């Protein structure tokens, strides 16, 4: 049988998703059940323990297909948005309720327990979180679960941003976090994924997947003058977005933050660490 990428294939040594029967070998095949994320952000890890690195995050309102759960409170499944597979805290998941109608368009927002912003927030919502709004009441969006969120911080679920580079700019100064996807912390490919998703562009999670799946090759990597705003520059294990002529924006572990940096300086620094540019891709807009 052909090999599948385990990052996006719901298969393990002991079980696999029912739809993979005949494609991957497993002792049993399981029908998945749909859930939604109810925490503002939920960690997804390769193993069911907080001691392993964060692989990615699922944001509030995301759908997840769950195939297995253990007695320690972890659920194993696949994210609907990007196909990523791993373990999430089971208490961050519930059966799907009303479909989302809005998404958080501010970098961060708050959900309040009642119709007043003077109340103590019940949760902080990240950019891109999805909410089912029942009604708008005096500038506050009331969700189906009864939370009150500032309506100016939301956008209809089908309204896309126009410029993913401008979306990335909003995260300037956000700390670097391996596997992160919010303003509390995010990594290089997380920044690219969040920015593109805000513009309605489907994007894989990891930089090697993005280099294969996104856009088209546009230039020899040495021809920096040919780079345009929004081009994606790839290294082995890293990706950056061209911000403007001669500059890029990226989340990186050298600055431990999202920064705007001269392209030539970034290339020289990363080369000194042993990695060359592997490709440049252009996203059709």
C-alpha positions in Angstrom: 0.0 0.0 0.0 1.2 3.5 -0.7 2.7 5.7 2.0 0.7 8.5 3.5 1.9 11.6 5.4 1.1 10.7 9.1 0.5 14.4 9.8 -2.6 14.4 7.7 -3.6 10.8 7.6 -5.9 9.5 10.4 -4.1 6.1 10.8 -2.1 4.6 13.6 -0.6 1.1 14.2 -3.8 0.1 16.0 -6.6 1.8 14.0 -7.4 3.9 11.0 -10.4 6.0 9.8 -13.0 3.9 8.1 -12.6 5.8 4.8 -9.0 4.5 4.7 -10.0 0.9 4.6 -8.2 -0.7 1.6 -5.7 2.2 1.5 -3.8 1.7 4.7 -3.2 -1.4 6.8 -4.8 -1.4 10.2 -6.2 -4.0 12.6 -9.5 -2.1 12.8 -11.2 0.8 11.0 -13.3 3.4 12.9 -16.1 5.7 11.8 -15.3 9.1 13.1 -17.7 11.4 15.0 -17.9 15.2 14.4 -17.1 17.6 17.2 -16.4 21.3 17.5 -13.8 23.2 19.5 -15.3 25.2 22.3 -12.1 26.5 23.9 -10.7 29.7 22.5 -7.7 27.6 21.3 -7.0 23.9 21.9 -3.5 22.3 21.6 -3.1 19.5 19.2 -0.2 17.2 20.0 1.4 14.1 18.4 1.0 12.1 21.6 -1.6 12.3 24.4 0.5 14.2 26.9 1.3 17.9 27.5 5.0 17.0 27.7 5.4 16.6 23.9 5.8 19.7 21.6 2.8 21.5 20.4 2.0 20.4 16.8 -0.7 23.0 16.0 -3.7 24.7 17.6 -7.4 24.4 16.8 -9.4 27.5 17.3 -12.9 28.0 18.7 -15.6 26.9 16.3 -13.3 24.6 14.3 -14.7 21.1 13.4 -12.8 18.0 14.3 -13.5 14.3 13.4 -12.7 12.2 16.4 -11.8 8.5 16.0 -10.5 7.6 19.5 -10.3 8.8 23.1 -8.5 7.6 26.2 -9.2 7.5 29.9 -6.7 10.4 30.5 -9.0 12.9 28.8 -7.4 13.0 25.3 -9.2 12.6 22.0 -7.5 11.6 18.7 -8.8 12.9 15.4 -8.4 15.1 12.4 -9.1 18.9 11.9 -11.5 19.7 9.2 -9.8 22.9 8.1 -6.3 21.6 7.2 -6.5 17.9 7.8 -4.0 17.8 10.7 -4.1 14.7 12.9 -3.3 14.4 16.6 -4.5 14.4 20.1 -6.6 17.2 21.6 -8.0 17.7 25.2 -11.4 16.0 25.2 -12.9 18.7 27.4 -12.2 21.2 24.6 -14.7 19.4 22.3 -18.4 19.1 22.1 -20.9 17.7 19.5 -21.5 20.4 16.9 -24.2 23.0 17.7 -25.4 25.8 15.5 -23.1 26.4 12.4 -20.8 29.4 12.8 -22.1 32.7 11.3 -19.2 35.0 12.2 -15.5 35.0 12.8 -13.3 37.1 15.0 -11.7 39.8 12.8 -9.8 41.6 15.6 -6.5 40.4 16.8 -8.1 39.5 20.1 -11.5 40.0 21.5 -13.5 39.1 24.7 -16.6 37.1 25.4 -18.7 38.5 28.3 -21.3 36.7 30.4 -23.9 39.4 30.0 -24.8 42.6 28.0 -22.1 44.8 29.5 -18.4 45.2 28.7 -17.8 46.1 32.4 -18.4 42.4 33.3 -15.5 40.1 33.8 -14.8 38.3 30.5 -15.4 34.6 30.4 -12.8 34.0 27.7 -10.4 35.8 25.3 -11.1 35.0 21.6 -8.3 34.8 19.0 -8.3 36.1 15.5 -10.1 33.6 13.3 -12.3 32.0 16.0 -15.7 31.1 14.7 -19.0 31.9 16.5 -22.6 31.1 16.0 -24.4 34.5 16.5 -28.0 34.5 17.3 -28.6 38.3 17.3 -27.0 41.7 17.7 -27.9 43.7 20.8 -26.7 47.2 21.4 -23.4 46.7 19.7 -22.9 43.2 21.2 -23.2 40.0 19.3 -25.1 37.4 21.3 -23.9 33.8 20.6 -26.1 30.7 20.7 -24.3 29.8 23.9 -25.3 33.1 25.5 -22.0 34.9 25.4 -21.7 38.6 24.4 -19.0 39.7 22.0 -18.3 43.2 20.7 -19.9 43.2 17.3 -17.2 45.5 15.7 -14.7 42.7 16.4 -16.6 40.2 14.2 -17.1 39.7 10.5 -19.5 37.5 8.6 -18.1 34.0 8.2 -18.1 34.4 4.4 -16.4 37.8 4.3 -12.7 37.4 3.3 -9.9 39.8 3.9 -8.4 41.3 0.8 -4.7 41.3 1.6 -3.0 38.5 3.5 0.2 40.5 3.9 -1.8 43.1 5.7 -3.3 40.4 7.9 0.2 39.2 8.8 1.2 42.7 9.7 -1.4 42.7 12.5 0.7 40.1 14.2 3.9 42.2 14.3 5.5 41.8 17.7 3.6 38.6 18.6 5.9 36.1 20.3 7.2 33.1 18.5 5.6 29.9 19.6 6.3 26.5 17.9 2.9 25.2 16.8 1.0 28.4 17.7 -1.6 30.1 15.6 -2.7 33.2 17.7 -1.4 36.5 18.8 -0.4 34.9 22.1 2.3 33.0 20.0 2.7 31.5 16.6 5.3 30.1 14.3 6.3 30.8 10.7 3.9 28.5 9.0 1.2 29.3 11.5 1.4 33.0 10.5 1.2 32.1 6.8 -1.7 29.8 7.4 -3.7 32.2 9.5 -3.1 35.1 7.1 -4.1 33.1 4.0 -7.2 31.5 5.7 -8.4 35.0 6.6 -8.4 35.7 2.8 -10.3 32.5 2.0 -7.2 30.7 0.7 -6.9 27.1 1.9 -3.4 26.5 3.3 -1.7 23.4 4.8 -0.1 23.7 8.2 3.6 23.1 7.8 6.1 25.0 5.7 7.1 21.9 3.6 3.5 21.3 2.8 3.0 25.0 1.9 6.0 25.0 -0.4 4.4 22.0 -2.3 0.8 23.1 -2.3 0.7 26.9 -2.6 1.0 29.1 -5.6 3.5 28.7 -8.4 7.3 29.1 -8.6 8.1 32.6 -9.8 11.9 33.2 -9.8 15.4 31.9 -9.3 16.0 32.1 -5.6 19.0 34.4 -6.1 17.0 37.0 -8.0 15.8 39.0 -5.0 14.8 41.9 -7.2 12.1 39.8 -8.8 10.3 39.2 -5.5 6.9 40.8 -5.1 4.7 41.6 -2.1 3.0 38.4 -1.0 5.6 36.0 -2.4 6.5 33.2 0.0 10.2 32.5 0.5 11.0 29.0 1.8 14.0 27.4 3.6 14.2 23.9 5.0 11.8 24.2 7.9 11.0 27.9 7.5 8.8 30.3 5.5 8.6 34.1 5.2 6.3 36.5 3.4 7.7 39.2 1.2 6.4 42.4 2.8 7.7 44.9 0.2 10.7 45.3 -2.1 13.7 44.1 -0.1 11.8 43.3 3.1 9.9 40.3 4.5 7.7 39.5 7.4 8.0 36.3 9.4 7.7 34.7 12.8 11.1 33.3 13.6 13.0 31.9 16.6 16.0 34.3 16.1 13.9 37.3 17.1 11.4 35.2 19.0 8.7 37.3 17.4 6.9 38.3 14.2 9.2 40.9 12.6 9.8 42.8 9.4 13.4 42.2 8.3 15.6 42.9 5.3 15.5 39.9 2.9 19.2 39.9 2.3 19.9 40.0 6.1 17.5 37.1 6.7 19.0 35.0 3.9 22.6 35.6 5.2 21.7 34.8 8.8 19.8 31.6 7.9 22.6 30.6 5.5 25.1 31.0 8.4 23.0 28.5 10.3 23.3 26.0 7.5 20.2 26.5 5.3 19.7 28.0 1.9 16.5 29.2 0.2 14.7 26.2 -1.3 12.1 28.0 -3.3 9.8 31.0 -3.8 6.1 30.7 -4.5 3.6 33.3 -5.7 0.0 33.3 -4.5 -2.6 34.3 -7.2 -4.6 37.2 -5.9 
